[in-house]
Structures are given as structure tokens and as C-alpha cells.
Amino acid sequence: MERKSTEERQKEIKTAVLQIIGDEGIKSVSTKNIAKHTGLSEGAIFRHFKTKRDIMISIIDDVDKDMIDKLEQISLEDISARKRLFKVICKAISYLTKHNGITILLFTEASQANDIEMIEILNNLFNSQTQVIAKIIKDGIDEGIWSKDISAEDVAILYMGIPITHNIRLILTKRKPDKNFCERIMQLFERMLN
């Protein structure tokens, strides 16, 4: 077996976990199944992560770094609010579609109310994303392109369900992603915001 860095192995393990969740459900995430998907021994998995919970936390940290940070960067770009909203919608949908087990992981872990740290991490992810959307909506209102009667916070909460629901639908129906989904969602938002 090829010698890889800890970082490369951790990435393989996390990718396998998301694939297992997306294909078989979260109940199928076991060290035995992870080992099968990665070609590693169960012992090797525990050399890279102390517990399955550590794997989950690392995946959630990746979401923060790889998706939320990018959305925050888009929200600060020097382009119209309309273009930023479109880019954020497409970036989030693309990320969740590419990492299709994340949606299930986030909802499942969020429902496990006995893990205070996990709930706090997930709540921060949720709040960060809603703040990005609310900022863009407020900017659009200030630009005069959207109605000032709109609650940016309510729109942000409404938005949160779209990429997640779309991702769950793809998982449940095993459909291929719809290339025009971003455009259609943006059209709906434009009608609502005007």
C-alpha cells in the first residue's frame, strides 16, 4: 500500500464516510465499513482519528472552511447584490451536491441533543450562512434593487432550506444534479424580493 501523509489519509477517511452516508445512510458508518471503503485497517483509521465523532467534527470543520468561508468571501465581493446572491446559491448547492452525505450528517448530528459541543458547532455554521444571505439581501435593499419591505433575516432562513432540501432530494431519488437549478432558484428569489 502506498505511503500517504496523515492529511491525505484523513481526507480519504472523510470522503469514505460521506460516501457511506450518501449511499447507505448514517447507520452504516462503522469503522469496518470505513476500512472497506478506504482499504485501510480499522486500526489505521484510529491512528488518524481517535473516534468516529472526531471524524464527524473534522468533516464539519471542512464545511466551515471549504463552504462557509467561500460564501463569506463572495458576500464581500465588489459586485451587485444580485450577482453575489446568485454566486452564493450556486456555490452552496454545488458544494452540498459534491459532498452529498454532508446534509444527512449535519441533520443527524444536530438531532443528537446530548452533544453540546457538536450542537454549538452546527449552530455556528447555520448562523454564519444565514448572516451571509442576510447581508447580501440588505445590500440589495440598500442598492434599491429589492423591496425595503422584505425582512433580510426571514429571507435568509427561507434560503437555508433550499440547498439542503435539494441535496436530500438528490440523495433520495438518486437523480443527477439539475444544471438549471441555480437559475430557477434565483428567479424565485428575484420575484420574492421584488
TILUMSE-972472 format. One record per residue (C-alpha): residue number from 1; chain; x, y, z. Coordinates in steps of 0.05 Angstrom, whole numbers, padded with zeros to 5 digits, always signed. Layout:
<pts>
<pt num="NUM" chaine="A" u="X" v="Y" w="Z"/>
...
</pts>
This chain:
<pts>
<pt num="1" chaine="A" u="+00000" v="+00000" w="+00000"/>
<pt num="2" chaine="A" u="+00024" v="+00069" w="-00018"/>
<pt num="3" chaine="A" u="+00051" v="+00111" w="+00040"/>
<pt num="4" chaine="A" u="+00009" v="+00174" w="+00047"/>
<pt num="5" chaine="A" u="+00011" v="+00232" w="+00095"/>
<pt num="6" chaine="A" u="-00037" v="+00235" w="+00154"/>
<pt num="7" chaine="A" u="-00073" v="+00293" w="+00120"/>
<pt num="8" chaine="A" u="-00083" v="+00251" w="+00056"/>
<pt num="9" chaine="A" u="-00108" v="+00192" w="+00097"/>
<pt num="10" chaine="A" u="-00155" v="+00236" w="+00137"/>
<pt num="11" chaine="A" u="-00184" v="+00264" w="+00073"/>
<pt num="12" chaine="A" u="-00194" v="+00193" w="+00046"/>
<pt num="13" chaine="A" u="-00229" v="+00172" w="+00110"/>
<pt num="14" chaine="A" u="-00275" v="+00233" w="+00110"/>
<pt num="15" chaine="A" u="-00291" v="+00222" w="+00036"/>
<pt num="16" chaine="A" u="-00308" v="+00150" w="+00051"/>
<pt num="17" chaine="A" u="-00353" v="+00170" w="+00109"/>
<pt num="18" chaine="A" u="-00392" v="+00219" w="+00066"/>
<pt num="19" chaine="A" u="-00398" v="+00167" w="+00010"/>
<pt num="20" chaine="A" u="-00424" v="+00116" w="+00060"/>
<pt num="21" chaine="A" u="-00474" v="+00166" w="+00088"/>
<pt num="22" chaine="A" u="-00497" v="+00187" w="+00019"/>
<pt num="23" chaine="A" u="-00502" v="+00116" w="-00009"/>
<pt num="24" chaine="A" u="-00521" v="+00074" w="+00052"/>
<pt num="25" chaine="A" u="-00543" v="+00122" w="+00107"/>
<pt num="26" chaine="A" u="-00511" v="+00144" w="+00171"/>
<pt num="27" chaine="A" u="-00527" v="+00079" w="+00206"/>
<pt num="28" chaine="A" u="-00476" v="+00045" w="+00160"/>
<pt num="29" chaine="A" u="-00418" v="+00088" w="+00184"/>
<pt num="30" chaine="A" u="-00375" v="+00038" w="+00222"/>
<pt num="31" chaine="A" u="-00301" v="+00030" w="+00226"/>
<pt num="32" chaine="A" u="-00308" v="-00036" w="+00189"/>
<pt num="33" chaine="A" u="-00346" v="-00003" w="+00132"/>
<pt num="34" chaine="A" u="-00298" v="+00057" w="+00130"/>
<pt num="35" chaine="A" u="-00240" v="+00008" w="+00127"/>
<pt num="36" chaine="A" u="-00274" v="-00029" w="+00069"/>
<pt num="37" chaine="A" u="-00283" v="+00037" w="+00031"/>
<pt num="38" chaine="A" u="-00212" v="+00062" w="+00043"/>
<pt num="39" chaine="A" u="-00172" v="-00002" w="+00041"/>
<pt num="40" chaine="A" u="-00144" v="+00014" w="+00110"/>
<pt num="41" chaine="A" u="-00148" v="-00029" w="+00172"/>
<pt num="42" chaine="A" u="-00194" v="-00008" w="+00228"/>
<pt num="43" chaine="A" u="-00131" v="+00005" w="+00270"/>
<pt num="44" chaine="A" u="-00104" v="+00051" w="+00216"/>
<pt num="45" chaine="A" u="-00168" v="+00091" w="+00218"/>
<pt num="46" chaine="A" u="-00159" v="+00102" w="+00292"/>
<pt num="47" chaine="A" u="-00087" v="+00124" w="+00282"/>
<pt num="48" chaine="A" u="-00115" v="+00182" w="+00240"/>
<pt num="49" chaine="A" u="-00177" v="+00197" w="+00283"/>
<pt num="50" chaine="A" u="-00186" v="+00177" w="+00355"/>
<pt num="51" chaine="A" u="-00261" v="+00167" w="+00349"/>
<pt num="52" chaine="A" u="-00317" v="+00167" w="+00297"/>
<pt num="53" chaine="A" u="-00340" v="+00232" w="+00330"/>
<pt num="54" chaine="A" u="-00272" v="+00263" w="+00313"/>
<pt num="55" chaine="A" u="-00284" v="+00244" w="+00240"/>
<pt num="56" chaine="A" u="-00352" v="+00278" w="+00242"/>
<pt num="57" chaine="A" u="-00323" v="+00341" w="+00275"/>
<pt num="58" chaine="A" u="-00268" v="+00344" w="+00223"/>
<pt num="59" chaine="A" u="-00319" v="+00339" w="+00166"/>
<pt num="60" chaine="A" u="-00360" v="+00395" w="+00197"/>
<pt num="61" chaine="A" u="-00296" v="+00437" w="+00204"/>
<pt num="62" chaine="A" u="-00285" v="+00425" w="+00130"/>
<pt num="63" chaine="A" u="-00354" v="+00452" w="+00115"/>
<pt num="64" chaine="A" u="-00337" v="+00514" w="+00153"/>
<pt num="65" chaine="A" u="-00271" v="+00523" w="+00118"/>
<pt num="66" chaine="A" u="-00289" v="+00499" w="+00048"/>
<pt num="67" chaine="A" u="-00360" v="+00526" w="+00041"/>
<pt num="68" chaine="A" u="-00377" v="+00578" w="+00094"/>
<pt num="69" chaine="A" u="-00312" v="+00616" w="+00086"/>
<pt num="70" chaine="A" u="-00322" v="+00618" w="+00010"/>
<pt num="71" chaine="A" u="-00393" v="+00643" w="+00018"/>
<pt num="72" chaine="A" u="-00368" v="+00698" w="+00065"/>
<pt num="73" chaine="A" u="-00316" v="+00718" w="+00013"/>
<pt num="74" chaine="A" u="-00370" v="+00722" w="-00041"/>
<pt num="75" chaine="A" u="-00413" v="+00765" w="+00004"/>
<pt num="76" chaine="A" u="-00357" v="+00816" w="+00007"/>
<pt num="77" chaine="A" u="-00342" v="+00819" w="-00068"/>
<pt num="78" chaine="A" u="-00349" v="+00886" w="-00103"/>
<pt num="79" chaine="A" u="-00406" v="+00865" w="-00148"/>
<pt num="80" chaine="A" u="-00481" v="+00875" w="-00145"/>
<pt num="81" chaine="A" u="-00521" v="+00841" w="-00090"/>
<pt num="82" chaine="A" u="-00559" v="+00803" w="-00145"/>
<pt num="83" chaine="A" u="-00495" v="+00773" w="-00172"/>
<pt num="84" chaine="A" u="-00469" v="+00756" w="-00102"/>
<pt num="85" chaine="A" u="-00535" v="+00722" w="-00084"/>
<pt num="86" chaine="A" u="-00532" v="+00680" w="-00147"/>
<pt num="87" chaine="A" u="-00460" v="+00661" w="-00134"/>
<pt num="88" chaine="A" u="-00475" v="+00642" w="-00062"/>
<pt num="89" chaine="A" u="-00535" v="+00600" w="-00082"/>
<pt num="90" chaine="A" u="-00495" v="+00563" w="-00135"/>
<pt num="91" chaine="A" u="-00434" v="+00554" w="-00091"/>
<pt num="92" chaine="A" u="-00475" v="+00524" w="-00034"/>
<pt num="93" chaine="A" u="-00514" v="+00478" w="-00079"/>
<pt num="94" chaine="A" u="-00452" v="+00456" w="-00116"/>
<pt num="95" chaine="A" u="-00414" v="+00441" w="-00051"/>
<pt num="96" chaine="A" u="-00471" v="+00402" w="-00019"/>
<pt num="97" chaine="A" u="-00483" v="+00363" w="-00083"/>
<pt num="98" chaine="A" u="-00410" v="+00345" w="-00089"/>
<pt num="99" chaine="A" u="-00408" v="+00324" w="-00016"/>
<pt num="100" chaine="A" u="-00477" v="+00293" w="-00014"/>
<pt num="101" chaine="A" u="-00470" v="+00259" w="+00054"/>
<pt num="102" chaine="A" u="-00459" v="+00325" w="+00090"/>
<pt num="103" chaine="A" u="-00532" v="+00345" w="+00091"/>
<pt num="104" chaine="A" u="-00552" v="+00280" w="+00125"/>
<pt num="105" chaine="A" u="-00492" v="+00284" w="+00172"/>
<pt num="106" chaine="A" u="-00509" v="+00354" w="+00194"/>
<pt num="107" chaine="A" u="-00582" v="+00340" w="+00206"/>
<pt num="108" chaine="A" u="-00568" v="+00274" w="+00242"/>
<pt num="109" chaine="A" u="-00515" v="+00304" w="+00286"/>
<pt num="110" chaine="A" u="-00557" v="+00365" w="+00300"/>
<pt num="111" chaine="A" u="-00613" v="+00319" w="+00325"/>
<pt num="112" chaine="A" u="-00566" v="+00287" w="+00376"/>
<pt num="113" chaine="A" u="-00581" v="+00338" w="+00430"/>
<pt num="114" chaine="A" u="-00535" v="+00305" w="+00481"/>
<pt num="115" chaine="A" u="-00472" v="+00332" w="+00448"/>
<pt num="116" chaine="A" u="-00468" v="+00405" w="+00468"/>
<pt num="117" chaine="A" u="-00403" v="+00418" w="+00430"/>
<pt num="118" chaine="A" u="-00430" v="+00389" w="+00366"/>
<pt num="119" chaine="A" u="-00494" v="+00429" w="+00371"/>
<pt num="120" chaine="A" u="-00454" v="+00493" w="+00383"/>
<pt num="121" chaine="A" u="-00410" v="+00479" w="+00322"/>
<pt num="122" chaine="A" u="-00471" v="+00465" w="+00278"/>
<pt num="123" chaine="A" u="-00508" v="+00526" w="+00305"/>
<pt num="124" chaine="A" u="-00448" v="+00569" w="+00286"/>
<pt num="125" chaine="A" u="-00448" v="+00541" w="+00216"/>
<pt num="126" chaine="A" u="-00522" v="+00555" w="+00209"/>
<pt num="127" chaine="A" u="-00515" v="+00626" w="+00236"/>
<pt num="128" chaine="A" u="-00455" v="+00641" w="+00192"/>
<pt num="129" chaine="A" u="-00493" v="+00621" w="+00130"/>
<pt num="130" chaine="A" u="-00556" v="+00659" w="+00148"/>
<pt num="131" chaine="A" u="-00513" v="+00721" w="+00163"/>
<pt num="132" chaine="A" u="-00482" v="+00717" w="+00093"/>
<pt num="133" chaine="A" u="-00550" v="+00714" w="+00060"/>
<pt num="134" chaine="A" u="-00580" v="+00769" w="+00104"/>
<pt num="135" chaine="A" u="-00520" v="+00815" w="+00089"/>
<pt num="136" chaine="A" u="-00529" v="+00806" w="+00014"/>
<pt num="137" chaine="A" u="-00604" v="+00818" w="+00019"/>
<pt num="138" chaine="A" u="-00593" v="+00881" w="+00060"/>
<pt num="139" chaine="A" u="-00542" v="+00904" w="+00009"/>
<pt num="140" chaine="A" u="-00592" v="+00893" w="-00047"/>
<pt num="141" chaine="A" u="-00644" v="+00933" w="-00009"/>
<pt num="142" chaine="A" u="-00593" v="+00989" w="+00001"/>
<pt num="143" chaine="A" u="-00577" v="+00986" w="-00074"/>
<pt num="144" chaine="A" u="-00651" v="+00995" w="-00088"/>
<pt num="145" chaine="A" u="-00658" v="+00930" w="-00128"/>
<pt num="146" chaine="A" u="-00702" v="+00895" w="-00076"/>
<pt num="147" chaine="A" u="-00761" v="+00917" w="-00035"/>
<pt num="148" chaine="A" u="-00746" v="+00951" w="+00031"/>
<pt num="149" chaine="A" u="-00807" v="+00916" w="+00060"/>
<pt num="150" chaine="A" u="-00770" v="+00850" w="+00059"/>
<pt num="151" chaine="A" u="-00740" v="+00821" w="+00123"/>
<pt num="152" chaine="A" u="-00669" v="+00801" w="+00104"/>
<pt num="153" chaine="A" u="-00667" v="+00753" w="+00164"/>
<pt num="154" chaine="A" u="-00732" v="+00718" w="+00143"/>
<pt num="155" chaine="A" u="-00706" v="+00711" w="+00072"/>
<pt num="156" chaine="A" u="-00641" v="+00681" w="+00099"/>
<pt num="157" chaine="A" u="-00679" v="+00629" w="+00140"/>
<pt num="158" chaine="A" u="-00722" v="+00612" w="+00079"/>
<pt num="159" chaine="A" u="-00659" v="+00606" w="+00036"/>
<pt num="160" chaine="A" u="-00628" v="+00556" w="+00085"/>
<pt num="161" chaine="A" u="-00678" v="+00503" w="+00066"/>
<pt num="162" chaine="A" u="-00666" v="+00506" w="-00009"/>
<pt num="163" chaine="A" u="-00596" v="+00476" w="-00018"/>
<pt num="164" chaine="A" u="-00609" v="+00426" w="+00038"/>
<pt num="165" chaine="A" u="-00676" v="+00403" w="+00011"/>
<pt num="166" chaine="A" u="-00648" v="+00399" w="-00060"/>
<pt num="167" chaine="A" u="-00590" v="+00356" w="-00035"/>
<pt num="168" chaine="A" u="-00635" v="+00309" w="+00004"/>
<pt num="169" chaine="A" u="-00680" v="+00302" w="-00058"/>
<pt num="170" chaine="A" u="-00619" v="+00282" w="-00100"/>
<pt num="171" chaine="A" u="-00598" v="+00231" w="-00048"/>
<pt num="172" chaine="A" u="-00667" v="+00201" w="-00040"/>
<pt num="173" chaine="A" u="-00683" v="+00198" w="-00114"/>
<pt num="174" chaine="A" u="-00612" v="+00183" w="-00138"/>
<pt num="175" chaine="A" u="-00621" v="+00237" w="-00192"/>
<pt num="176" chaine="A" u="-00566" v="+00274" w="-00226"/>
<pt num="177" chaine="A" u="-00560" v="+00348" w="-00207"/>
<pt num="178" chaine="A" u="-00602" v="+00395" w="-00249"/>
<pt num="179" chaine="A" u="-00557" v="+00444" w="-00285"/>
<pt num="180" chaine="A" u="-00610" v="+00498" w="-00285"/>
<pt num="181" chaine="A" u="-00629" v="+00493" w="-00211"/>
<pt num="182" chaine="A" u="-00588" v="+00555" w="-00190"/>
<pt num="183" chaine="A" u="-00621" v="+00597" w="-00244"/>
<pt num="184" chaine="A" u="-00691" v="+00574" w="-00226"/>
<pt num="185" chaine="A" u="-00680" v="+00587" w="-00152"/>
<pt num="186" chaine="A" u="-00651" v="+00656" w="-00167"/>
<pt num="187" chaine="A" u="-00712" v="+00673" w="-00209"/>
<pt num="188" chaine="A" u="-00757" v="+00653" w="-00150"/>
<pt num="189" chaine="A" u="-00716" v="+00696" w="-00103"/>
<pt num="190" chaine="A" u="-00720" v="+00755" w="-00151"/>
<pt num="191" chaine="A" u="-00796" v="+00750" w="-00153"/>
<pt num="192" chaine="A" u="-00800" v="+00745" w="-00078"/>
<pt num="193" chaine="A" u="-00751" v="+00802" w="-00065"/>
<pt num="194" chaine="A" u="-00785" v="+00850" w="-00114"/>
</pts>
